[in-house]
Amino acid sequence: MTATTDVRNKIMTKLKELTPDFQKREGELDELNSFPYQNVKELKEIAYTTLTLPKVLGGEGISLTEFLTFQEQIAKGCGSTALSIGWHMGIILEFAEHNHWKKELVPLLSNEIQKGALINTAESERNAGSPLRGARPTTTAVLSSDQQYYIITGEKTFTSASPVLDFIFVTATLEDGKIATFLVPKSLKGVSIRETWDSVALRGTASHDLILDYVEVPVNYLMEYSTHENKNRRKGWLLHIPACYLGIAGAARDYAVKFAANYVPTSLGKPIGTLPNIQQQIGEMELKLLLSKQFLFGVAAQYEESPQKDYKLEIAAVKTFVTNQAIEIVDLAMRIVGARSLSQQNPLHRYYQNARAGLHNPPMDDITLQMLAENALK
């Protein structure tokens, strides 16, 4: 299902209008513990955060391709905003595809999302390793004596958009050793955020630690158990990660091309964009962007056309390829602009740091390459 052409064009027009303001504000996010509150507020005002919700639940039921197109545009304005809101939007898109949320909680969540509520998942734990590599949660969920609540205790890391979340899907280990995902309203007693995020890249995601101190969660807020089936559920929405870095690379490309077209050194007497070596670098950027867009949106289209295939390998490959291409594109942009690209006032150094952050989003390059090798060896 896709949004109507009118809705799609209306949203893209509004996102393009917001992009310059997002770019102006992004530099401010380098301050410790900052977050793009105004950007998120403006996205809510155009009902962006409801778009992946199915139409029957009050959303627009946008497609994966539409979602990625919008995310790329947001990232051109602010990578931190795109990545933060992408988790929320993608989690809902996964539900729209699989309808896997506990049925009795769907009305609650859909109503709150329509009103602007934001959600994310908290899985990672400090020193526990990546959940993708089989790490079990040290966060525990113990049934209360009256069996009315699960008492959840633990700490989670990389909780993106933590200052504005309303609900968090938390993974925890039960007393019998099973792993389950719980719906945890952030307003519950015992839920707090420890401000630990001091990354030099994507500072604005505010991916702080989530603290769960004997949090009493109603029994019926257990969303699902972790099984082989749901762990391997199709997750095309994870393509929002490379879409984000593609958008960042696109912003760097735009800046460098504009610079090359307008910067006229006195000794040259004409724009540096007329020089063969500069044109060579611009051409390399264009080629890398074209390849990345074709790969990203090509796989997204195949994913939508073939619901019987999971495309896990292709999704991982897209993430690795596009992210690494984005780093190279920003590097080329910095070479074109020269030393001034390292100025604190210049966005290119920030684009470079932010693009490199993609190396640490799942799946990591080594996992992807191993998957590709094992598939080839079969």
C-alpha positions as CSV (number, residue, x, y, z in Angstrom):
1,M,0.0,0.0,0.0
2,T,1.2,3.5,-0.8
3,A,0.2,7.0,0.0
4,T,-1.8,9.0,-2.6
5,T,0.3,11.1,-5.0
6,D,-1.1,14.2,-3.4
7,V,-0.1,13.2,0.1
8,R,3.4,12.1,-1.1
9,N,4.0,15.3,-3.0
10,K,2.7,17.4,-0.1
11,I,5.0,15.8,2.4
12,M,8.0,16.0,0.2
13,T,7.3,19.7,-0.5
14,K,7.1,20.4,3.2
15,L,10.3,18.4,4.0
16,K,12.2,20.4,1.4
17,E,10.9,23.6,2.9
18,L,12.2,22.4,6.3
19,T,15.6,21.3,5.1
20,P,17.4,24.7,5.1
21,D,16.3,25.4,8.8
22,F,17.3,21.9,9.8
23,Q,20.8,22.5,8.2
24,K,21.1,25.8,10.1
25,R,20.3,24.2,13.4
26,E,22.5,21.1,13.0
27,G,25.6,22.9,14.1
28,E,24.0,23.7,17.5
29,L,23.6,20.0,18.2
30,D,27.4,19.7,18.7
31,E,26.9,21.0,22.2
32,L,26.8,18.2,24.8
33,N,23.5,16.5,25.2
34,S,21.7,18.6,22.7
35,F,18.7,17.3,20.7
36,P,16.8,18.7,17.7
37,Y,13.6,19.4,19.6
38,Q,12.4,22.1,17.1
39,N,13.0,19.7,14.1
40,V,10.9,17.0,15.7
41,K,8.2,19.5,16.7
42,E,8.0,20.6,13.1
43,L,7.9,17.0,11.8
44,K,5.0,16.4,14.2
45,E,3.2,19.5,12.9
46,I,3.1,18.0,9.4
47,A,2.0,14.7,10.9
48,Y,5.2,13.1,9.6
49,T,5.5,10.8,12.6
50,T,2.1,9.1,11.8
51,L,2.8,8.3,8.1
52,T,3.9,4.7,8.4
53,L,0.8,3.8,10.6
54,P,-1.7,1.9,8.5
55,K,-4.7,3.9,7.2
56,V,-7.2,1.8,9.2
57,L,-5.4,3.0,12.3
58,G,-5.3,6.7,11.3
59,G,-2.0,6.9,9.4
60,E,-1.2,7.1,5.7
61,G,0.2,3.6,5.3
62,I,3.2,4.9,3.2
63,S,5.3,2.3,1.4
64,L,8.9,1.4,2.2
65,T,10.1,3.3,-0.8
66,E,8.2,6.4,0.2
67,F,9.6,6.2,3.7
68,L,13.2,5.9,2.5
69,T,12.7,8.9,0.1
70,F,11.4,11.1,2.9
71,Q,14.2,9.9,5.3
72,E,16.9,10.7,2.7
73,Q,15.5,14.3,2.4
74,I,15.4,14.8,6.2
75,A,19.0,13.6,6.5
76,K,20.0,16.2,3.9
77,G,18.9,18.7,6.6
78,C,20.0,16.9,9.7
79,G,21.4,13.4,10.0
80,S,20.6,13.2,13.8
81,T,17.0,14.1,13.2
82,A,16.7,11.6,10.4
83,L,18.2,8.7,12.2
84,S,16.3,9.4,15.4
85,I,12.9,9.7,13.8
86,G,13.7,6.8,11.4
87,W,13.7,4.3,14.3
88,H,10.2,5.4,15.3
89,M,8.9,5.4,11.8
90,G,10.5,2.0,10.9
91,I,9.2,0.2,14.0
92,I,5.7,1.2,13.0
93,L,6.3,0.2,9.4
94,E,7.4,-3.3,10.7
95,F,4.1,-3.5,12.5
96,A,2.2,-2.4,9.4
97,E,3.8,-5.3,7.5
98,H,3.6,-8.1,10.1
99,N,0.8,-7.0,12.6
100,H,2.9,-8.5,15.4
101,W,2.0,-6.2,18.2
102,K,-0.2,-7.7,21.0
103,K,-3.7,-7.1,19.7
104,E,-5.0,-5.5,22.9
105,L,-2.2,-2.9,22.9
106,V,-2.7,-1.8,19.3
107,P,-5.5,0.7,20.1
108,L,-3.4,2.3,22.8
109,L,-0.3,2.6,20.7
110,S,-2.0,3.7,17.5
111,N,-4.1,6.4,19.4
112,E,-1.0,7.7,21.1
113,I,1.0,7.7,17.8
114,Q,-1.8,9.7,16.2
115,K,-1.4,12.2,19.0
116,G,2.3,12.5,18.4
117,A,3.8,9.9,20.7
118,L,7.3,8.6,19.7
119,I,8.6,5.1,20.3
120,N,12.0,3.3,20.0
121,T,13.4,-0.1,20.9
122,A,16.1,-0.5,23.7
123,E,18.1,-3.7,23.2
124,S,21.8,-2.9,23.5
125,E,23.5,-3.1,26.8
126,R,26.9,-1.9,27.9
127,N,29.6,-4.6,27.8
128,A,27.1,-7.2,26.8
129,G,27.9,-7.2,23.1
130,S,25.5,-6.7,20.2
131,P,22.1,-8.5,20.1
132,L,22.9,-9.3,16.5
133,R,25.8,-11.4,17.7
134,G,23.6,-13.3,20.1
135,A,24.0,-11.3,23.3
136,R,21.3,-12.1,25.9
137,P,19.8,-9.2,27.9
138,T,21.1,-8.8,31.4
139,T,18.0,-6.7,32.0
140,T,15.6,-8.9,34.0
141,A,11.8,-9.1,34.2
142,V,10.5,-10.8,37.4
143,L,6.8,-11.5,37.9
144,S,5.4,-9.8,41.0
145,S,3.9,-11.9,43.8
146,D,0.4,-11.0,42.9
147,Q,1.2,-11.7,39.2
148,Q,-0.1,-8.3,38.2
149,Y,3.2,-6.8,37.1
150,Y,6.6,-7.7,35.7
151,I,9.3,-5.9,37.7
152,I,12.0,-4.8,35.2
153,T,15.5,-3.9,36.2
154,G,18.5,-3.1,34.1
155,E,20.2,-0.6,31.9
156,K,20.2,-0.1,28.1
157,T,22.5,1.9,25.9
158,F,22.1,3.7,22.5
159,T,18.6,4.8,23.3
160,S,18.2,7.2,20.4
161,A,15.8,10.2,20.7
162,S,15.7,9.5,24.5
163,P,14.6,13.0,25.5
164,V,11.3,12.8,23.5
165,L,10.3,9.2,23.6
166,D,7.0,8.3,25.1
167,F,7.2,4.5,24.8
168,I,10.1,2.1,24.7
169,F,10.2,-1.6,23.6
170,V,12.5,-3.1,26.1
171,T,14.0,-6.6,25.9
172,A,14.5,-8.5,29.1
173,T,15.3,-12.0,30.3
174,L,12.5,-13.8,32.3
175,E,13.0,-16.0,35.3
176,D,12.7,-19.1,33.1
177,G,15.4,-17.9,30.8
178,K,13.1,-16.8,28.0
179,I,13.7,-13.4,26.4
180,A,10.7,-11.1,25.9
181,T,9.9,-7.6,24.7
182,F,7.9,-5.3,26.9
183,L,6.1,-2.1,26.2
184,V,7.4,0.4,28.7
185,P,5.8,3.8,29.0
186,K,8.6,6.3,29.7
187,S,6.4,8.0,32.3
188,L,6.4,4.9,34.6
189,K,8.1,5.2,38.0
190,G,11.7,4.0,37.9
191,V,12.3,4.9,34.3
192,S,15.0,7.5,33.8
193,I,17.6,8.6,31.3
194,R,21.3,8.9,32.2
195,E,22.9,11.4,29.9
196,T,26.0,9.6,28.7
197,W,25.9,10.3,25.0
198,D,29.1,12.3,24.2
199,S,29.8,11.1,20.7
200,V,31.5,13.5,18.3
201,A,29.2,12.1,15.5
202,L,25.4,12.4,15.4
203,R,25.5,14.2,18.7
204,G,21.9,15.2,18.2
205,T,20.5,11.7,18.5
206,A,20.9,12.0,22.2
207,S,21.4,8.2,22.4
208,H,21.7,8.1,26.2
209,D,21.4,5.2,28.6
210,L,18.0,4.0,29.7
211,I,17.7,3.2,33.4
212,L,15.1,0.7,34.6
213,D,15.0,0.7,38.4
214,Y,12.4,-1.8,39.6
215,V,9.9,-0.6,37.0
216,E,6.4,-2.2,37.4
217,V,5.0,-3.0,34.0
218,P,1.5,-4.5,33.7
219,V,1.5,-8.2,32.8
220,N,-0.4,-7.6,29.6
221,Y,2.4,-5.2,28.4
222,L,4.5,-8.2,27.5
223,M,4.5,-7.7,23.7
224,E,6.1,-10.9,22.5
225,Y,8.6,-13.6,23.3
226,S,11.9,-13.8,21.4
227,T,11.7,-16.7,19.0
228,H,13.6,-17.8,15.9
229,E,10.6,-16.8,13.8
230,N,10.2,-13.2,15.0
231,K,14.0,-12.6,15.2
232,N,14.1,-13.4,11.5
233,R,11.0,-11.4,10.6
234,R,11.4,-9.3,7.4
235,K,12.8,-5.9,8.3
236,G,13.0,-3.8,5.1
237,W,12.6,-0.7,7.3
238,L,16.2,-1.1,8.4
239,L,17.1,0.4,5.1
240,H,16.4,3.8,6.8
241,I,19.9,3.5,8.1
242,P,21.7,3.7,4.7
243,A,19.0,6.2,3.5
244,C,20.2,8.5,6.3
245,Y,23.8,8.3,5.3
246,L,22.9,8.7,1.7
247,G,21.1,12.0,2.6
248,I,24.2,13.2,4.6
249,A,26.4,12.4,1.6
250,G,23.9,14.3,-0.7
251,A,24.1,17.4,1.5
252,A,28.0,17.2,1.3
253,R,27.8,16.9,-2.5
254,D,25.4,19.8,-2.8
255,Y,27.7,22.0,-0.7
256,A,30.9,21.0,-2.7
257,V,29.2,21.5,-6.1
258,K,27.9,24.9,-5.2
259,F,31.3,25.9,-3.9
260,A,33.1,24.7,-7.0
261,A,30.6,26.6,-9.2
262,N,31.0,29.8,-7.4
263,Y,34.5,30.0,-5.9
264,V,36.7,32.1,-8.1
265,P,40.4,32.4,-7.0
266,T,42.0,35.6,-8.1
267,S,44.9,33.7,-9.6
268,L,42.5,31.6,-11.7
269,G,39.9,34.2,-12.7
270,K,37.2,31.6,-13.1
271,P,35.3,29.1,-10.9
272,I,37.4,26.1,-9.8
273,G,34.6,23.9,-11.1
274,T,36.1,24.5,-14.6
275,L,39.3,22.7,-13.6
276,P,39.6,19.1,-14.9
277,N,40.7,17.7,-11.5
278,I,37.8,19.3,-9.7
279,Q,35.4,18.0,-12.4
280,Q,36.9,14.5,-11.9
281,Q,36.2,14.6,-8.2
282,I,32.6,15.9,-8.8
283,G,32.1,13.1,-11.3
284,E,33.3,10.5,-8.8
285,M,30.8,11.9,-6.3
286,E,28.0,11.8,-8.8
287,L,28.8,8.2,-9.8
288,K,28.9,7.0,-6.1
289,L,25.6,8.8,-5.4
290,L,24.0,7.3,-8.4
291,L,25.1,3.7,-7.6
292,S,24.1,4.1,-4.0
293,K,20.6,5.4,-4.8
294,Q,20.1,2.7,-7.4
295,F,21.1,-0.1,-5.0
296,L,19.1,1.3,-2.1
297,F,15.9,1.9,-3.9
298,G,16.3,-1.1,-6.2
299,V,16.4,-3.5,-3.2
300,A,13.5,-1.6,-1.6
301,A,11.4,-2.0,-4.8
302,Q,12.3,-5.8,-4.9
303,Y,11.4,-6.1,-1.2
304,E,7.9,-4.6,-1.8
305,E,7.3,-6.7,-4.9
306,S,8.3,-10.1,-3.4
307,P,6.8,-10.5,0.1
308,Q,7.8,-14.2,0.2
309,K,11.6,-13.3,0.4
310,D,13.3,-11.8,3.4
311,Y,16.1,-9.9,1.5
312,K,18.2,-10.1,4.7
313,L,21.4,-10.5,2.7
314,E,20.6,-7.7,0.3
315,I,19.5,-5.3,3.1
316,A,22.8,-5.9,4.9
317,A,24.8,-5.4,1.6
318,V,23.0,-2.1,0.9
319,K,23.8,-0.8,4.4
320,T,27.5,-1.7,4.1
321,F,27.8,-0.4,0.5
322,V,25.9,2.9,0.8
323,T,27.5,3.8,4.2
324,N,31.0,3.3,2.9
325,Q,30.2,5.2,-0.3
326,A,28.8,8.0,1.8
327,I,32.1,8.3,3.6
328,E,34.0,8.5,0.3
329,I,31.5,11.1,-1.1
330,V,32.0,13.4,1.9
331,D,35.8,12.9,1.7
332,L,35.7,14.0,-2.0
333,A,33.6,17.0,-1.1
334,M,36.1,18.0,1.5
335,R,39.0,17.7,-1.0
336,I,37.1,20.0,-3.4
337,V,36.5,22.6,-0.7
338,G,39.9,22.3,0.8
339,A,41.2,23.4,4.2
340,R,38.1,25.5,4.9
341,S,36.1,22.3,5.1
342,L,37.7,21.8,8.5
343,S,36.4,25.1,9.8
344,Q,34.1,24.8,12.8
345,Q,31.6,26.9,10.9
346,N,31.7,24.7,7.8
347,P,29.2,21.7,7.8
348,L,31.5,19.4,5.8
349,H,33.6,18.2,8.8
350,R,30.3,17.4,10.6
351,Y,29.0,15.5,7.6
352,Y,32.2,13.5,7.6
353,Q,31.9,12.6,11.3
354,N,28.3,11.8,10.9
355,A,28.8,9.6,7.8
356,R,31.5,7.6,9.6
357,A,29.0,6.9,12.4
358,G,27.2,4.6,10.0
359,L,30.0,2.1,10.3
360,H,28.8,1.4,13.8
361,N,25.1,0.9,13.0
362,P,23.9,-2.6,12.5
363,P,24.8,-4.7,10.7
364,M,28.6,-4.1,11.0
365,D,30.7,-4.5,7.9
366,D,32.3,-7.7,9.1
367,I,28.9,-9.4,9.6
368,T,27.8,-8.4,6.1
369,L,30.9,-9.6,4.4
370,Q,30.8,-12.9,6.3
371,M,27.1,-13.3,5.2
372,L,28.0,-12.6,1.6
373,A,31.0,-15.0,1.7
374,E,29.0,-17.8,3.3
375,N,26.3,-17.3,0.7
376,A,28.8,-17.5,-2.1
377,L,30.4,-20.6,-0.7
378,K,27.1,-22.5,-0.7
